[in-house]
């Protein structure tokens, strides 16, 4: 929502986060503050930005959410209600973060799970942590994935660990685990002929 708000207008996003701009004082006091025709250009600009903020929030939500904020007079009140509803209080956020960190730390590839399914599950945890401003570096993610693989993946893990995990991107790791690795092995002890094996 922040990106949408800032791209729409940075001043509009500021109104949503910090509250309405105050109406600048006119050279002569307004006889009727509701009479838009008596506003100066500067006052019109402020009123327009304040109302654009409310309009943007109304247009960004569905009917159910509208019911929650329809009685709010300013965009900041609307935003604060939506934030508590969807983001939760600090205590709720801490609980979510602890659960996500726990899931991250105990992450392992499940039996019968494909590499794509495992990466999708891992991406969901990483995305949620990032949303709570608890991101892990790419190197940490790579090391965690490599540690989470079962011993049947050991050959690929050793091959990938030979590269610097801090320079190996998360997406390069995914493609590296999905593509086969070829290497030479002896088919029999002391056999002079080597066989190319792909795993």
N, C-alpha and C positions, 0 to 999 in steps of 0.2 A: 504494500500500500504506500510505503514511503516513496518508492521510486515513481509510482504513478502520480502521487501528489506533487512531488518535486518537478516531474516532467510537465505536469499540467501548468504549474506556476509555483515558484519557490515561495513567494509571499503567501499563497494560499496554504501551502504546507505549514508555514510558520504560524498562521492563524489557527490551524487544526491543533498544532502541538502546544502553542503558548497562549492562545486566546485572541480575541478580536483586537484589531488595531483600534485605538481610541479615535473618536471623531475629532478632527482638528477644529480648533476654535475658529469661528468666523470673525471677520472684522466687526460685524454687528451680530449680536445674539439672534438666533433663529426664533422667530415668533412662534412657529409650529415645527418641532423637530420631525414630524411625520410628512411635512410638505417637501417633497424631493425637489421641486422646482426652485426652492430657496437655497439649495446646497451650492457651495462653491465647487469648482472642478476637483480640487484636492479632497474635499469631503465626499464627492461622488466616487472617486477612485477608492477611498477607504471602504465605503459602504459596499461597493462592487466586490472588492477582494473578500471582505467578511462574508458576503452572501455566496460568492463562488465556492468558498470552503464548505459551507453547509450543503450547497447543491452537489458538489463533488461527492461528499459522503452519502447523500441520499441516492445518487445514481450508482454508487459502488456496492450497494447492499441489496439484499432481497427483502421480500415483504415481512418475513418473520423478524428480521433484524430491525426493520423500520419501526415495528411496534415498540421495540426497546428504546429507541432514541427519538421518537416522534414528539415527545413533550420537552425536548431540550431546545433552549433558545439560541445557543451559540455552538459553533463547531467543536470547540474544546470540550464542552460537556458531552457532546455526542461521541467524540473520540475516546474520552475517559471511560464512558460506559461500555463501548465496544471493546476497549482494551482489557477491562476487568472481566468482561464476559468471555473473551476468547483467549486472552493471555493468562489471566488469573492473577491472584495476589502474589506477593513475593514468596510467601510460604509455599503456596501451590507450585510456583515455578521452581523453587529449590527441590521440592519432592520430585517433580518431573526430571530435573537435571540429574538428581541422584539415581533415579531409575534408569535413565538413558546411559549414564556413565557405567552403571552396573552391567547393563546389556552390552555395552562396548567392551568392557573388561573381560566378560565371560564369553564373548563371541567365539563360536566354533562352527565349522562346517558341519551340517547335519548329515546323518547317514542317508544315502540315497538322494541327496540334494545335488543338483547340477551346479556348476561354477557360476552360471548366469543367475540362478536363483539365490545363491549365496551372496553374490555381489549386490543384487537388488535389495536383499534384507539388510546388508551392511550399509548401503547407500541411504536407506531409510533412517537408520540410526544416526549416521553422520549428518544428514540434512536436518534432522530434529535437533541435534546438539548445536549445529550452526545457528538455527533459528533462536535458540536460547543463549546465543553468543558464547558458546563453549566449543569452538572449533578445534579440531586436531590437525596438525600439519600433514602434508602429503606423505612425508617420510614416516610419520607415526602410523598413518593408515596402511601404508605398504607393509611395514613390519608387523602390524597386527594381523593383516590378512595372511601373511606368510606363516605366522605362528598358529593361526587358526585352522590350517589345513591338516588333514589326517596324514599318517605316515605313508599312505599309498601315493601321495604327491611329493614325496621327499626328493626325487630326482629333479623335478621342476623347481622346487623350493631352493635346493642347493645351487642350481643354475642361476636362478634369479637373485639369490643372495650374493652371488659373486659380483654383482653390480652394486654400486653405492645406492642404498635404499633412499637416501635423500635426493638423489638425482633421478630416480625411477618414479614416474608419475603413477598415480592411482589407475589411470586409464591404460597406460602402457603395461602395468601389471595385469590388468584384466585381460588384455589381448595376449600377453605373454603366457598366461595360464590357459587360455583357450586354444592356442595354436600348439601343434605337436612339436616335440623336441626330438631331433635325431642324433644318435650317437652310435659308436661302434662297440660291439661286444664280441667276445669269443663264444662260439656256440658250444665248444667243449674245452675242457682244461687242456692246455698245451696245443690247441688247434691253431695251425698257422693261418687259417682262413678266418677273416673277421666278417661278421654280419652287420648290416646296417639295421638298427632297430629304431622304430618310431614309437614314442609313447604320448 
